[in-house]
Amino acid sequence: MIKCSNGGAYLARGEWVPAGPEASAALAAKGFDAAAAAAARQGTIAWKILQAHNTSGDAENLKIKFDAMASHDITFVGIIQTARASGLEKFPLPYVLTNCHNSLCAVGGTINEDDHRFGLSAAKKYGGIFVPPHLAVIHQYMREKFAGCGKMILGSDSHTRYGALGTLAIGEGGGELAKQLLGRTYDVACPGVVAIYLTGKLPVGCGPHDVAIALVGALFKNGYVKNKVMEFVGPGVATLSQDTRNAIDAMTTETTCLSSIWCTDETTQKYLAVHGRAADYAPLAPGDLAYYDGVVEVDLSAIRPMIALPMHPSNAYTIEELNANLEEILHACEEDVKQLVGRKDVTLDLCSKIENGKLRVDQGVIAGCAGGLYDSITEAASILKGRTGGCGDYALSVYPASQPVMMELVRTGAIASLMASGATIRTAFCGPCFGAGDVPANGALSIRHTTRNFPSREGSKPGSGQLAGVALMDARSIAATTANGGILTPATDIDYDPTVPEYQYDGSSYAARVYQGFGHGEYDALLKLGPNIKDWPEIAPLGENLLLKVASFITDPVTTTDELIPSGETSSYRSNPLGLAEFTLSRKDPAYVGRAKAVQAEEAARRAGEGDEALLAQVHKVPGCEALTWEQLQIASTIYAVKPGDGSAREQAASCQRVLGAGANIAAEYATKRYRSNLINWGMLPFQLAGAVPFGLGDYLLIPNVRAALAGDLSAIPAYVLGSEPRAFTLSIAALTNDERQILADGCLINFYKH
């Protein structure tokens, strides 16, 4: 169903030519000379869009300016506060502030409406666009109102993906959005491009999540598209509805790609026209000759209903395969979860859910930017028409992705069919994706057409003895399972009418409620700051010599941003940096905050002239450091993790460490560019370490002359593990731009702009 090439390939007038010694002759036979082959990278859709937005004059080292930006209410307060502290005067590009993440979580920190009021006041002051709560999830609003062919959009949510509408969109941490607000650029090396070549047609009963889960299962673990652009081409594209394309596109984030783009056609044109934006359409397709760094062939006709078991979207199986090997696969999943959780007393018992050779699930949810779309909900309603999930423990919740989608589902009768089947209907809200809506019971297994099922999200709080499982599935198979009373069932086993009535867009709810302020801000107005909306604390610049203490040591193969700073119950502290920081690593390493604060106290003592002389004596044993004084040293904490940063774009995964006094991360590699960018923007050195790890939890690591090292060759940075005798080892930092070097030296992005 999915096949990856072993190397690059040329798409030459619709036919593939593998890169290699024989490529020149094959291309020549098709009329392409050596010069055309050398320029073939320029034939991709991605290349054309990236270069059209590049201001550097260097095709390989890009400085991108975006057409629009979007943030939701977990991130926009921090972004605006960062930009405000750095000299923000007005929003220089359309900036959409949506309120789709904290509509239902108001306990423990900032009252939601304080953040919403802040957002509206910021939109009025700086000239922004404000989408009130319950009106739309962030990505659906951007699809309906902003995405268009050839555009680029930057968002502070990791699922910022509008490639199926011809927009190359990127999800990044808040620092990158603050740069755009201050007239700066998004700096990135020109990414590789991988073709996703679609053929065939999806069988009835299969939907976008079946394609997406299969893709993530094939691409995540091998890093095939990491930090690259996925470009969807091939005859299979034309067989997919626009909603199906949009939903697949949202999930490309889970492959760790940088962005995505699709060729466009009459289907795209019709979607934009229906939404009143016909002028935003343009045909996008590869040139006659285009070079791709890899090719992923997807036979849509071979796709089958899929399930991604806990606790990652890449833990992918066909439902048929799972049902045929239930006990074996579920037991293996239990063992994986046990290892991830790291506690023997908290386990997820999946095998007990086997009944007469079938798997019983406890809950179904269809929601968000991937699941809450018109086509998927309509087909789910068709499957459930005349059927019911019964009145037992199992329940189904449905969250349409926007008010216009809800209005159309009401008009066509789909909402009535769902409600008659026992499903409950919610407003547009992203909570089920990150643990703030329909949180499953302890020990439960929830099936969801949402984007993620990471550890430390929905209902999983091992430190409190609670653990739930979330499996990802397509809305169609969730509806089929509901019709079967909660027994896992692929939609291909159900006889139903898959016809989807033509969509009619009604934007009246937006016209009535969305504040449109771009270009006419009230620049002298005051922001409305609630009592728990706090400024960022002062952050010191990087010292000449850095003494790190390892405050957490994580050996999991991958560490997600949700493990670094949990979502869900922490969200109400989103606007209070110090309050939120109390939750850092709270599910993965509950003792981390205490350890980090202890190191922070050591740094405070050093600044006060009360440094530990015994520790300084260990520093003096390092060659060349015999005369260092406390005034020449800086103490900070660090974490070690094998591969941190998979998942969310939330900058809090980095900023929470920083406000607790962290000065660096050390990793074998970083899971995503966006997490590494967050570290840099918050002044934390993104060290990498090859080979065996020479230190452990609680060790002190000295990086002498660190500022000088930052300004020089980053490939071999001397470091030492302190002790009775220092042990030398070598760190590295991957390539940095000149601005990134200066941000790290200054201590954070805010300091950089102050200078």
N, C-alpha and C positions, 0 to 999 in steps of 0.2 A: 504493500500500500504506500510506503514511503521509502525512497532510495536516495542516498547521498553520493555525489560524485567524489572521487579520490583527489580531485584537483580542480583547477579552473577550466572554463570552457567559453567558447565564443558562440553567441547566438547569431547566425549568419542567415539573414532573410528567412527566419523561422526555423532553421535547422541547426542542431548542435554540432559543434566541432570541438572535440577535446583539445585543451592546450597541450603542447608537447612538440617533439621534433617533427611530427608529420602535419602539424597544424598549418604551416605556411603553404604547403602544396594544396591542402584541402581548401584553404581560403582563396588561394589563387585561382583554383578551378571555379570558384563562385564569383570571381571578378574583383577580389580584394587584394591589393598589393601590400608590401611590407609597411608602408606608411599608414595605411588604413588599419592594419593590425595593431601597430604601435599606439594608435589613437583610440582603440576600441573601447577602453574604459569610459571614454566620453560618450559612448552610445547608450549608457543606461539612463533610465528616468531619474534615478537618484542623483547622478552626476550633474545633470542639467539643473535640477532644482537647487542643489547645494551651491553650485557655482553662481547661480543667479542671486543668491543671498550672501555670497562671500564678499567681504569688503577688504580683504588683505592684499589682493593682487597676486597671491601665491596659491596656486591650485591645490597644493598638497597640504598647506597649513592654513586652515580656514578660520576666518573671523566672521561669524554669522550674525546678522541682524534679522530678527523674526518679524512676521507680519502681525502677530497677535500673541497674547499670553492668557493663561487661565490658572486659577488657584481655587482651592476649596477652603472651608473654614477650619481645617486642622493646620493649614499652612499659611494663609494669607496674612494673619496678624504678624507673625514673625518676619515674613518677607518685607512687609511695609515698614515694620519697626527697624529692620536692618537698613533698608534704603533711606528711611527718614534720618537715622543716625549718620548716614553717609552723605547727606546733602540733597535728598529728593526734593524737587520743586513741583513737578507734575508728571503724570503718566505720559510718556512720549509715544506710546503705541496703545492700541485697544487692549485693555487688561480686564478680564472677566473674573469677578469674584462670586463664586457659587457657594451655596450653603447646604451641602448634601451629605456631610459626614457627621455633624454634631447636632442634628435636628432632635435626636432622642436621647442624648447623654448629657445630663446637666448636673450630676451629683459629684461633689468632691473638689471642684476647682472653680474655674470661670463659668459663670452662668452663660449658657449658649447665647441668649439674646444680647448679652454684653458684647460678645464677639460679632454677632450679626449687626448690632448697632454701630460698632467700630467700623465694620466693613462698609456699611452704607455711608458713614461719615467720611471715610477715606475715598470712596467713589465720588462723592460730592466735592470734596476738597481738591483731589488730584486729577479728576476727570476720568472716572472708571465706569465700569458696567457692573451692576449689582443684581444678582439673581437670588430672590428670597428663598428661605427654606421650603422644602416640599415641592418646588416647582420643576426642578430638573436635576438629574445627576450631572456632574461636570462635563463628562465626555459627550453625553447626548445633546446637551445644550450647544456645545462647540460644533458637533456634527450638523445640527439643525440650523445654526446661525452664522458660523464662521468658516468651517472647513471648505476649501475650494481647490481647484486644480492648479498645481504649481506653487501653492503657498507653503510657508513653514510656520508652525505654531510651537511655542514652548510652554510646558505646563509643569507645575510643582507636584503632580501626581504621576506615579510611574507608568500608569496605563494611558498616558497621553499619546494616543495613536489614532490618526485620522487618514492613514495611508490609502484606505479603500475609497476615499473621496478625493484622492489625488494630492493630499497634503502630507508633506514629510514633517511629522510631529515628534517631539522629543520630550520625555519626562526627566526632569532634573531636580536637584535640591534647590532650596530657596535662594541660596547665594547666586546661582546662575540667573534667576529671574531678577534679583536685585540689580545685577550688572546691566541687564537690559533697561531697567527703569532709570538707571543713571547714565544711559547713552553709551554703554560699553558693549562688548561683543561676547559671543559664545565661541570660545577658542577650542578647536579640536583638529587633530590630524584628519585628513580626508579619509573617511572609512572605506573599508572593503564593501563590496556589494555581492550578495548571494541571491541567485535566482530561485524562486519557489515556483516550479513549473507545474501548473495544474492541468490535468487531462480528465476526461470522463465526466460523469454526472453523479451527484449524491443520490443514493437510494432513498426511497420514501421511508421516513422514520429516522433518518440521520440528519443532523443539523450542524450548526457552526462549532459547537463545543466538541463534537466528535472529531472534526478536522483539527481543531486547535489542540486538544489533548494528545492526539496522535502526533502532531508536529512537536509539541513540547517534549513528549516522551522520546522522540527520535533525536532531538537537537540539544536539549539542555545539558545532559551529562557530558557529552563529548565536546561542548563548547564550539560547535560547528559555526554558529552565527554570532558568537560573542563580540559585542561592540561593533558589529557590522550592520548594514542595512539589508533587510529582507525585501526583495523586489518580486511581487507576485505577477507572473506572466503566464501565457499559455492558453489554449482553447477552453480549458475548464473554467476560467474566470467568467466567461459569458454565461455559463449555466447557473451561476449563483445569484440570488437576489442581493440587493444592496444591503439589507439588514444582515444577511448571512456573511457577506464580506466584512461589514463593520464589526460583527461579533468575533469573527476569526482574527481580525486585525488587532482588536483590543488585547488578545491573548499573546500576541507576539512578544510582549514584554517578558513573559515567563521563559523565553528562550535565552534571555540576556542579550538580545540584539540591541543596537543603538536606536534604530527606528525601522520604519517599514513604508513601502509605497506600492501601489497597485497600478496596472494599466487601467485606463478609464474607457467607458463606452456609452452606449445609449442608456444603459441602466443607471449609470452615474448621472448622466445628463438629466434623466427624468427625475431622479431623487432631488437634485438641486432645483430643478424647475418647480416641482411640487412645493418645495419650501421657499419659493419666491426668490430664488437666487440663480436664475438661468445664466446670468452673466458670469458666474463663477465656474462655469464648465469650460474645459478645454480637453481635447483628446490627448492622452498621454500614452506613449508606447516606446519601447526600445527602438533605437535607430536600426538601419539595415544591418549594421554590425555592432554588436555590444559584447564586451568582455565581462564575465562574472567570475568572482573568486571561488565560487562553488555553485553546484546545482543540486537542488532538492526536488526530486520528481515525486509528485503526489497524484496517484490515481484515485480520483474522487469516487469512482464507481466501486472501488475496493474498500472504502471506508465503512466501518461497522460501528454501532453504538459503543461508546467508550466510557470508562470510569477511571478517574485518577484517585487512587486510594490515599489515605493519610500517610505522610504529611507533606506532600509536595505535588504540584501539578504534573511533574514528570513521572510520577509513580503510576504509569499508565498501562491499562489492560483493556482488551475488548470485554464487554460484559459477558459475551459468550465464553471467552477463555476463563474469566473469573468464575462463572457458574459451573464450569466443568472441573475446576480445581479449587473449590472454595476453601477447604480446610488448609491445604498447602499454602496457597497465596495469602490467606488471612493470617495464618500463623507467622509467616515471614514478615508480614506488615507489622504485626504485634512486636516482633523482635526488633525491627527497625525503630519503631516508636519508643520502645524501652531504652534503646541506645541513645536516641535523641533526647529523651527526657532526662536520662541519667539518674533515675531513682528507682530502686527496687520496690518501694512500697506504693508506687503509683503506676498502674498499668492500664492499658486499653484492651479490654477483652472483646475481640471481634468474633472469635470462633463461637462464642455462646449465642450469637445472633443467627446461627445456622438452624433453620427449621425444616425438617424433612428434605434436606439437601438443597434448600434455597436460603438466600440471605434476606433477613428482615431488617429494614432500616427504620429509623425512628422519626424522621422529619424530612420534608422537602422544601426547598426555597428556590424561587426563580427571581433573579434580581440584578440590578446594576447595569453597568455599561456593556456587559457581555450578554446577560440573560434577560434583561427587562425590555427587550425590543419587540416591536409590533409583530413581526413574523413568528417569532418563537412563542410568544404568549398566545397568539391566534391558533397556532397548531396545537399547543397544549390544551387550549379550550376545546378544540375539535376532538382530541383524544378523550377528554373527560366528559364530553357531552353525553348525558344519559347514564353516566357512571358516577360512582362516589368512592372516596377513600375510606368510608366507614367512620365510626365514632370511637375508635380505639385510641391508642397512644399516638399513632401516626397523624401528622397534620401537614398541610401544604400552605405556604405563604407566597404571594406573588406581588412584586414591586415593579410596576411599569416605570420606565426610565425617565419619563417626563410627563408633564401635564398634557401636552398635545397628544402623546401616545395614549395616555389614559382616556382622553376624550374620544379618540378614534375607536378604542376598544369598547367603550361604552356605546358608541354609535352603532358598531357592527354587532353588538350583542355578546361579544366574547367575555366581557366581565360578568354578565349575568350567568352565562354557562359555567364559568369558574366558580362563582359564588354558589350556584345551585349544586355543584358537586361537593361543596364543603370547604373549598379553598377560601382563604381570607385575603383581602386586597389591601395593600399598603400604598402610601404615597412614595414619590421618588426619594430614595434614600440609599446611601452606599453602605450602611451599617452591617448588613449580612456578610460583606466581604472582609471586614476587619474586626468583627467581634462585638458590634454594638447593636445588633438587631437580630431577633430570633436566635439568641444564644442557646445551643442545645444543652440538654441536661447532662449531668455527670455520667460518663459511660455511654452516652448516646452516640449514634452514627447518623449524621445528617448528610443528605445528598443535595448538592447545590449547583445551579447554573450561575456561579459567580466566578471571580477570577483567581482566587487563591484558597489554599487549604494548608497553609504553613503551620508549624508548631507555634505555640504561644499566641494563638488568635482565638477563634470562636470557642469559648468555654474551656479552654485549656489553661489551667492555672495549677501546675504540678506542686508549686510551693504551698498551696492551700489544699492539696489532696484531690484536686479536681482535674479530670482529663476527659475530653470529648473528641470524637473523630469527625472530620469533614471530608467527604469524597465529592469530587467534581463530576458532573454529568450534564448532558444536554437537556434542555427544557422538555423535549419530546419524550425522552426516556424517564425523566422525573414524573411527567404526567402519566406515562404507562405504568410506572411503579405505584403511583397514587391510585390509579384505577384497579390495581391488583392488591389494594389494601396494605401497601408498604413492602410487598415482596419484590425484590429487585427484578425489573423486567425491562428488556430493551424495547424501544418503540417499534422496531421492525416486527415484533410479535403481535402488534395491535392493528386491527383493520380500522382505518379511519380515513376521512377525507382531508388530504393535505392542502386543499385549495385555500389560498390566502386572499381575501378580498383586497381590491386595490386601495392603497392608503390615501386618505385625504387629510391633508395637514390643516389644522386650525391653530393659528398663532395668537388667538385673542387673549389667552391667559398671560402670555409674555407681554403683549402690548399693554395690558392692564397693570402688570405688577413689576416688570423689570425696569430698573433705573438705568437710563442711557445717558451717561455723562461724558463720554469721550469727546475731548476737544473743547469742552466748556466747563472746566473746573472752577470751583469757588476757592481760589488759591489762598485766600486769607482766612478761610474758615478754620475752626478748631476741630480736631479729632475728638471723638467721644470715647474716652478711656474708662473702662470699668475698673473696679478696685483690684482685680486680679490680673489685669493686663499690665505686665511689667516690662521695663526696658531690659536690654541685654546688659549683663554686668561688665565692668571693665576687664579687659583681657590684656595681659602683658605681652610685649614683643618677645621674640625668640632670643634667648641668651647666647653668649659666646660659646659656652660649653654646656651640654645638656646631660643631666643625671636623671635617668628614668627608673622608676620602680614598677615592676610588673604587678598590676593590681587584679588581673584576670588572665587565666591561661586556658584557652578553649581549643580542644583537639578534634571537634566535629569536622567532617569533610567540608561542610558549608555552614555558615552562620548567617541567618537572615536578619534583616533590619528589625523585624518584630521580636527577635530575641535580644537585639541590642537595646531597643526601647519598645516595650510592648504597646500594641494598639488597644482598642477597646476601652477598658476602664481608665487608662491614662489620658484619654483624649480631652477630658475636661480641664487638664492642666496645660493644654497646648500653648496658652498665651503667657505662661509664667515660667520662664526658663529654669529657675532654681527649683520650683515646685515639681516640674516635670522631671528634672534630673534625678529626683529621689527614686524614680522607677527604673533607672538605667540598669540593664541586665538583671532585672528583678526576678525574672522567671528562669533565666539560664544560670546566673551566678548571684544569688541573693546577697552574698557578703561583699560584692564589688563596691557598692556605694560607700560602705564603711571604710574599706581599704583605700579607696580613692580620696576620701576626705582626710584620712590620716596622712597621706602623702601631701595633700594640699596644706595641712597644718605644718608639715616639715618645711615646705616652701615658705610659709608665712614666718616661721621661726628663723629661717635663713635670712629673709629680708630684714628681720629685726635684729640681726647680728647674733643669733643664738643657735647657729647650726651645730649639728652633732659632730664633735671633733673626732670621734672614733670612725665615723663614716668618711670624714675628710682625709683621715690617715689612709684609708683604703684607696681613695682617689689618688693620693700621692704615690702609690706604688705603681701606677700606670706610667709607662715610659713617656717622658715629655711633660708630665703633669705634676712633677714634684713640687712646684712652687704655686700651684693654683690656690686661690683663696675663695672663701664663700662668695665674695662679691663677683667673682668671675664664673660662678656656676649658677645654674637654674635647675630646680627640682620639679619634676612632673611625673604623673603616672602614665602608664601605657597598658594596652591590652595586647595579648598575642592571640590570633585566631588563624586557622589554616586558610580560610577563604571567606572573609566577612563581606557583608553588604548585599546579599541577594535579596531582591524584593523591592520594597517601597522606596520612593524617592525622598521620603521625609528627611529633611536635614537634621531633625532632632536625634537621629541615630548617631550623628557626629557631635552636634552642639551640646547634647546632654553630657557626653564625656568631657567636652571642653570646659563647661562651666563648673565641673567637678575637679578641674585642674589637670586634665590629660594633655599631654604634649605630642603624642604620636600613637599610631597603630603599627604593629609589626605583623606581617602576614606572608605566607608563601605566595599568594596572589589575591587580588581583589575581585569579588564576584561581578561587580558592575562598575562602569565608569562613573555613574552618578554618585555612588557611595565614596569613591576615591575623591571626586570633586568636592563632595561635602566636607571631607576631612581637610582638604586644602583650603577651602573657603573659611573654615573655622580654625585655621592655623595649626593643624595637627600634621606632623610629618608622616607621609604614607610610606613607611619603610617596607621593604621586602627582604626576605631571608631565604636563601637557597640551601638545601641540604638539611642536615640534622639541626635541631634547635638546641643551642648550648646553654640555655637558661631555663628557669622555671618560675613558678609563682613566688612572689616576694623578693626575687633577686633585684639587685641594683645594676643598671647598665649605664656605662659612661660613653657618651659620644663626644669626644673632645673636638674643639674647633668646629662645632656644628654649623655655625653661620658661614664660615669659610667653605666648608664642604658643600653647603647648599648653593653657594655661588659658583662651584666648580663642577668637576666630573662627578656625576651621581652614581656611577656604576660600581664603585668600590669605596664605601664609607667605613673607615675604621671604627670599631666599637669594642668595649671590654665588659666582661662580667666581673663585677667586683667581688672580693673575698679576701682570704688570707694571702692569696696570690691572684692577680688579675689574669683572666683568660681572654685572649683576643679572638674576635670573630669579625665578619664583614657583613654590612648591610648595603642595600642599594635603594635607589628611588628611580622609578621609571621616568621617562622624559617629562620635563616641566617647561611651560612657557616662561618667558621673562616675568610676566605679571604674576604667574603662580609662585615663582621663587620669591618675589617681593611680598606677596600676600603672606607666605609662610614666615618670612623674616619679620614682617610687621606684626604677626601674631594672629591676624584674622582679616577678613574682607573689610570690616568696619574701619579698622585701623588703617588699612591700605588706602581707603578713600579719604580718610582724615588727612593723610599725608599728601 
